[in-house]
Amino acid sequence: MSVLVILLLLGSSHASDTIPAAQLGPPSLGYSSSVRSVCKPIPSTLSLCHGIGYRNMRLPNLLGHDSLREAQQQSAAWLPLVSKLCHRDTKKFLCSLFAPVCMPEFSGPVSPCRSLCEAVRDNCVPVMSAFGFPWPEMFNCTRFPRGTELCIPVTGEQEERSVICDACSLAGEGETDIQDSFCHSPYAFKLRLGSVSTVGGDRQLVPLARSRILRWAGGGAERAEGVGGAMAHSALWLQEGGTCVCPGLDSADSDGGAEEELMDKGQLKGAKGGWYLALAQAEEGRLVLTRLVIWTREDKELKKFIRALLKQPCMVV
């Protein structure tokens, strides 16, 4: 018997025996657990999700696993299916269930979109059927949202206000991204935002005067002297930000309904609480964001983090 058959059998029987159907899905889908939801680094032993594009996962996950060990053991059964390349998003779909991305601004895990589940199911069922196994009930696509709320979409799918903007990162993961990319980014800022508006499908972020330049034109902040600093450009731009979600930015406004109404009208004004760290590059006369993260810890920790950034031996270009 092939390894694929053995592992699919283990995955199906164990998951079916241990995961009640009512436990599948995020809170809006009836998901519940007696264990408090927490964020954990994805362990190296969870091979299924190596290189998935994020570092932290939610526990309990969307399959009701309360521990990293349980998630790792159950997920290993699906490695052979990923290797069959039945769909380009098989790994993304499986990891959205076994190791759902952790967003500190949300109290629970983010579900895969129904369209993602259906795309993977339709392409992988023939592979599984060849070995005598059906699509498992724990992956029932009707349990997942259609894309009218925040969810993980099919690669390339542009569902309005459900896709997470490429430049947006959160908390510890975003801080690591900024630290790793700081020297390679021509522009870096510590920001307080005065206003956010939507212009031609992009989002325009206007910093307050309290904002600070960390890198400018491939060098230190001193390069900004004589050109008016960050305010000379008057804004940073989040490309296609009007059609994607930036949780760290969107959640800064306490009145989510009011924010959505203003976004629909094309403009959201008023100071946005908290500090942001941002990386950007110049494109056609604009500073375009490549990474944006809201700082969720104390100000003294922010000062310490920025000192560490500025101590990095970046080459001046």
Disulfide bonds with the S-S distance in Angstrom:
Cys39-Cys102 1.56
Cys49-Cys95 2.10
Cys86-Cys124 1.95
Cys113-Cys151 1.92
Cys117-Cys141 2.03
Cys165-Cys244 1.96
Cys168-Cys246 2.01
Cys183-Cys314 1.90
